Amino acid sequence: MQKNSISKKIFVTVTLLMLLLGASMMVGLNAAVVQNEVAVEVGDAFTFVVSRYSLSLTQNAETVSADQFTINGSNPTNPGPDAKFTITIKEISGGFFGTTLTYEVQVGSSKVNATSSIFSALFIMLYGYVPFFYLTLVTSGGKFTTSDINTDIEDFLPYAFPVNGSQDQLWDTLAQSFENQSTTKKDDDSNLKFETKSSRNDGNFEGYINMEGIAKNQTTDDSLTFNSKMRIVYEMSTGVLQGFKTESNIEGVINGSEMKIITDVEIEREGYEIEGFGGGLLGLGIPGFGPTMALLALLVGIGVVSFQKKKYKK
């Protein structure tokens, strides 16, 4: 199968998922989109350090990896203590989706603009599950490349939200999204646990997602072992990212293909040190879409992906 067919199916899958999650979050975010003032100002600049950046997808004996981050498709940069980029607020505007921030992202001499609105919060939840988008690559057939798994740094995360301070409605919405819950699917072959958690301490909002265990399909003999964690921190007074960390190791067999997905990314605002993962914390954070629904969505998703493999197999 050609690469464009793979990309088309991934696009459709992700678009449908985002529409589903967007509808779920709409009520919670609706109260936050109309704002007269935001905490940041045009000209404000914030520097971030990409201390860790590694994405890897293996299918059978073929591995594709991305160990450097890029800006606007170019300027590959190795992660480390000196791997820095800066965002500078360029414009604060209103619109259909409420207040929008436009900020310039700069890595070395390379610059590109990116935008963020309250609805960019969708990506916080989705990014805890990016490894599962890679499953679509594995099960769709055909070849995949580094560009299929890598994302330019300007689009990797929303680095600032247009909030009006620590009491902004967004923080309540995110707290509902990362509601403290734990759900386990357990039977003779499967033992899969989802957890979500959030906290507001020292002026920061923190959200956590964790999924660990084994999921098996007795009918197809498919089996996946999960160990996937995400932590994200925002400064509530400004809406600016403090830190993001994700570690995932997912491996097993789907439709006869041995596969392994590894992600290890850590991005921090200069001067901030994000905590590591001291234990299981994590789930799918969306209002009304807790770990139970997350587990159901994952199982349904694996079933859909399996169906796609059979449908498109030559």
C-alpha positions as CSV (number, residue, x, y, z in Angstrom):
1,M,0.0,0.0,0.0
2,Q,1.2,3.5,-0.8
3,K,2.2,5.9,1.9
4,N,-0.5,8.4,0.9
5,S,-3.1,5.7,1.6
6,I,-1.7,5.2,5.0
7,S,-1.6,8.9,5.7
8,K,-5.2,9.3,4.6
9,K,-6.4,6.6,6.9
10,I,-4.5,8.0,9.8
11,F,-5.9,11.5,9.1
12,V,-9.4,10.1,9.0
13,T,-8.9,8.1,12.2
14,V,-7.4,11.0,14.1
15,T,-10.0,13.5,12.8
16,L,-12.9,11.3,13.9
17,L,-11.3,10.9,17.3
18,M,-10.8,14.6,17.7
19,L,-14.4,15.3,16.7
20,L,-15.6,12.8,19.3
21,L,-13.3,14.3,22.0
22,G,-14.1,17.8,21.0
23,A,-17.8,17.2,21.4
24,S,-17.2,15.8,24.8
25,M,-15.2,18.8,25.9
26,M,-17.4,21.5,24.3
27,V,-19.6,22.1,27.3
28,G,-16.7,22.4,29.7
29,L,-14.8,24.8,27.5
30,N,-17.7,26.9,26.4
31,A,-17.6,29.0,29.5
32,A,-13.9,29.8,29.0
33,V,-13.8,31.0,25.4
34,V,-15.0,34.6,25.9
35,Q,-12.2,36.6,27.6
36,N,-11.6,40.3,27.6
37,E,-8.1,40.1,29.0
38,V,-5.3,37.5,29.1
39,A,-2.3,37.2,31.4
40,V,0.4,37.4,28.8
41,E,1.2,40.5,26.6
42,V,2.5,40.9,23.1
43,G,6.3,40.8,23.3
44,D,6.4,38.4,26.2
45,A,9.0,35.6,25.6
46,F,9.5,32.2,27.2
47,T,12.4,29.8,26.7
48,F,12.1,26.0,26.8
49,V,14.6,23.2,26.9
50,V,14.1,19.9,25.0
51,S,16.1,17.6,27.3
52,R,14.8,14.3,25.9
53,Y,13.3,13.5,22.5
54,S,13.1,10.0,21.2
55,L,10.3,8.4,19.1
56,S,10.6,4.8,17.8
57,L,8.2,2.5,16.0
58,T,9.2,-1.1,15.1
59,Q,7.2,-3.5,13.0
60,N,8.8,-7.0,12.7
61,A,12.4,-6.2,11.8
62,E,11.9,-2.7,10.5
63,T,12.4,0.3,12.8
64,V,11.8,3.9,12.1
65,S,12.9,6.5,14.7
66,A,13.2,10.2,15.4
67,D,15.9,11.3,17.8
68,Q,16.0,14.9,16.8
69,F,13.2,17.6,16.9
70,T,12.6,19.9,13.9
71,I,11.0,23.3,13.3
72,N,8.9,23.8,10.2
73,G,10.2,20.6,8.8
74,S,13.9,21.5,9.0
75,N,16.8,22.4,11.3
76,P,17.0,19.0,13.1
77,T,18.3,19.5,16.6
78,N,19.6,16.9,19.1
79,P,17.9,17.1,22.6
80,G,20.0,18.0,25.6
81,P,20.6,20.8,28.1
82,D,21.5,23.2,25.3
83,A,18.6,22.3,23.0
84,K,16.5,25.4,23.5
85,F,13.7,27.2,21.7
86,T,11.8,30.4,22.5
87,I,8.2,31.5,22.0
88,T,7.4,35.2,21.7
89,I,3.8,36.4,21.9
90,K,3.0,38.2,18.6
91,E,-0.7,38.7,18.6
92,I,-3.8,38.4,20.9
93,S,-7.0,38.2,19.0
94,G,-10.6,37.2,19.3
95,G,-12.7,35.0,17.1
96,F,-15.2,32.2,16.9
97,F,-13.1,30.0,19.3
98,G,-12.6,32.9,21.8
99,T,-9.3,34.5,22.4
100,T,-6.4,33.2,20.3
101,L,-2.7,33.6,20.9
102,T,-0.3,33.8,18.0
103,Y,3.3,33.2,19.1
104,E,6.6,32.9,17.2
105,V,8.6,29.7,17.8
106,Q,12.3,30.1,17.3
107,V,15.1,27.5,17.2
108,G,18.4,29.0,16.4
109,S,17.8,31.3,13.4
110,S,14.7,29.3,12.3
111,K,11.3,30.9,13.1
112,V,7.7,30.0,12.5
113,N,4.4,31.1,13.9
114,A,1.9,28.9,15.8
115,T,-1.4,29.6,17.5
116,S,-3.2,28.5,20.6
117,S,-6.7,28.9,21.9
118,I,-8.7,27.4,24.8
119,F,-9.6,24.5,22.4
120,S,-6.0,23.6,22.1
121,A,-6.6,21.9,25.5
122,L,-7.8,19.0,23.4
123,F,-4.3,18.2,22.4
124,I,-3.2,17.8,26.0
125,M,-5.6,14.8,26.4
126,L,-4.8,13.4,23.0
127,Y,-1.0,13.6,23.4
128,G,-1.2,11.1,26.3
129,Y,-2.4,8.6,23.6
130,V,-0.2,9.5,20.7
131,P,1.5,6.1,20.9
132,F,-1.8,4.5,19.9
133,F,-2.0,6.6,16.7
134,Y,1.2,4.7,15.8
135,L,-0.8,1.5,16.0
136,T,-2.6,2.7,12.9
137,L,0.7,2.8,11.0
138,V,1.6,-0.7,12.1
139,T,-1.8,-2.3,11.2
140,S,-2.5,-0.3,8.0
141,G,0.2,-2.1,6.0
142,G,2.8,-0.4,3.7
143,K,5.9,1.5,4.5
144,F,6.3,4.2,7.1
145,T,9.0,6.8,7.6
146,T,10.3,9.2,10.2
147,S,8.0,11.9,8.9
148,D,5.0,9.6,9.8
149,I,5.9,9.6,13.5
150,N,7.6,12.9,14.0
151,T,6.0,16.3,14.7
152,D,7.6,19.7,14.3
153,I,8.3,21.3,17.7
154,E,5.9,24.3,17.0
155,D,3.0,21.8,16.7
156,F,4.1,19.4,19.4
157,L,2.2,21.1,22.2
158,P,0.3,24.2,23.0
159,Y,3.0,26.2,24.9
160,A,0.7,28.9,26.2
161,F,-3.1,29.3,26.7
162,P,-5.0,32.6,26.6
163,V,-6.1,32.6,30.2
164,N,-6.8,35.5,32.5
165,G,-5.1,34.1,35.6
166,S,-5.2,31.3,38.2
167,Q,-9.0,31.5,38.5
168,D,-9.6,31.0,34.8
169,Q,-12.3,28.4,33.9
170,L,-9.8,26.4,31.9
171,W,-8.2,25.0,35.0
172,D,-11.5,23.8,36.3
173,T,-12.2,22.2,33.0
174,L,-8.8,20.4,32.9
175,A,-9.3,19.3,36.5
176,Q,-12.5,17.6,35.4
177,S,-10.7,16.1,32.5
178,F,-8.0,14.6,34.6
179,E,-10.4,13.6,37.3
180,N,-8.9,11.2,39.9
181,Q,-10.1,7.8,38.7
182,S,-8.8,4.3,38.2
183,T,-10.2,1.6,36.1
184,T,-9.0,-2.0,35.5
185,K,-10.0,-4.5,32.9
186,K,-9.2,-7.9,34.2
187,D,-10.1,-11.4,32.9
188,D,-8.2,-14.6,32.3
189,D,-5.8,-13.1,29.8
190,S,-6.0,-9.3,30.2
191,N,-5.1,-7.1,33.1
192,L,-5.1,-3.4,31.9
193,K,-5.2,-0.5,34.2
194,F,-6.0,3.2,33.5
195,E,-5.5,6.0,35.9
196,T,-5.9,9.8,35.8
197,K,-4.9,12.4,38.3
198,S,-4.6,16.2,38.6
199,S,-3.4,18.7,41.2
200,R,-3.1,22.4,41.7
201,N,0.0,23.2,43.8
202,D,2.5,26.1,44.0
203,G,0.6,28.0,41.3
204,N,0.8,25.2,38.8
205,F,-1.8,22.8,37.3
206,E,-0.6,19.3,36.8
207,G,-2.2,16.5,34.8
208,Y,-1.2,12.8,34.8
209,I,-2.1,9.9,32.6
210,N,-1.0,6.3,33.1
211,M,-1.9,3.0,31.4
212,E,-0.2,-0.2,32.2
213,G,-0.8,-3.9,31.9
214,I,-1.6,-6.5,29.2
215,A,-4.5,-6.6,26.8
216,K,-5.2,-9.8,24.8
217,N,-7.7,-10.9,22.2
218,Q,-8.4,-14.6,22.6
219,T,-10.1,-14.7,19.1
220,T,-7.2,-13.3,17.1
221,D,-4.3,-14.0,19.5
222,D,-3.4,-10.3,19.4
223,S,-1.6,-9.2,22.6
224,L,-0.2,-5.9,23.7
225,T,1.8,-5.0,26.8
226,F,1.4,-1.3,27.9
227,N,3.5,0.9,30.0
228,S,2.6,4.5,29.0
229,K,2.8,7.6,31.2
230,M,2.4,11.3,30.7
231,R,2.8,14.4,33.0
232,I,2.0,17.9,31.9
233,V,2.3,21.2,34.0
234,Y,1.1,24.7,33.3
235,E,1.6,27.9,35.2
236,M,-1.9,29.0,36.1
237,S,-1.2,32.7,36.4
238,T,0.1,33.0,32.8
239,G,-1.1,29.8,31.0
240,V,2.4,29.1,30.0
241,L,3.8,25.5,29.9
242,Q,6.1,24.6,32.7
243,G,6.9,21.1,31.7
244,F,5.9,18.0,29.7
245,K,7.1,14.5,30.1
246,T,6.0,11.2,28.5
247,E,7.5,7.7,28.6
248,S,5.8,4.9,26.7
249,N,6.8,1.3,25.9
250,I,4.1,-0.7,24.1
251,E,4.9,-4.0,22.4
252,G,3.2,-7.1,21.3
253,V,1.6,-8.7,18.2
254,I,-1.2,-7.3,16.1
255,N,-2.5,-9.3,13.1
256,G,0.6,-11.4,13.0
257,S,3.0,-8.4,13.1
258,E,5.4,-8.0,16.0
259,M,5.5,-4.3,17.0
260,K,7.1,-2.1,19.5
261,I,6.5,1.6,20.2
262,I,8.8,3.7,22.4
263,T,8.4,7.4,23.2
264,D,10.6,9.4,25.6
265,V,10.1,13.1,25.5
266,E,10.8,15.8,28.1
267,I,10.3,19.5,27.5
268,E,10.7,22.1,30.3
269,R,10.5,25.8,30.6
270,E,13.9,27.1,31.4
271,G,14.5,27.0,35.1
272,Y,11.7,24.5,35.8
273,E,12.4,20.8,36.6
274,I,9.5,18.4,36.0
275,E,9.1,15.5,38.3
276,G,9.7,11.9,37.1
277,F,7.2,9.1,37.3
278,G,7.4,7.7,40.8
279,G,4.5,5.3,40.3
280,G,1.4,4.6,38.3
281,L,-0.8,7.7,38.0
282,L,-2.7,8.1,34.7
283,G,-6.3,7.4,32.1
284,L,-8.1,9.4,29.4
285,G,-8.8,12.9,30.6
286,I,-11.9,14.4,29.0
287,P,-15.0,15.6,30.9
288,G,-17.5,12.7,30.9
289,F,-14.9,10.5,29.3
290,G,-13.1,8.9,32.2
291,P,-10.9,5.7,32.3
292,T,-13.9,3.4,31.8
293,M,-14.8,5.1,28.5
294,A,-11.1,5.3,27.7
295,L,-10.7,1.6,28.0
296,L,-13.8,1.0,25.9
297,A,-12.5,3.4,23.2
298,L,-9.2,1.7,23.2
299,L,-10.7,-1.8,22.7
300,V,-13.1,-0.5,20.1
301,G,-10.1,1.3,18.4
302,I,-8.0,-1.9,18.3
303,G,-11.0,-3.7,16.7
304,V,-11.4,-1.0,14.1
305,V,-7.7,-1.1,13.3
306,S,-7.9,-4.8,13.0
307,F,-10.8,-4.5,10.6
308,Q,-8.9,-1.9,8.5
309,K,-6.0,-4.3,8.2
310,K,-8.2,-7.0,6.8
311,K,-10.1,-4.6,4.5
312,Y,-7.0,-3.0,2.9
313,K,-4.8,-6.1,2.8
314,K,-3.8,-6.9,-0.7
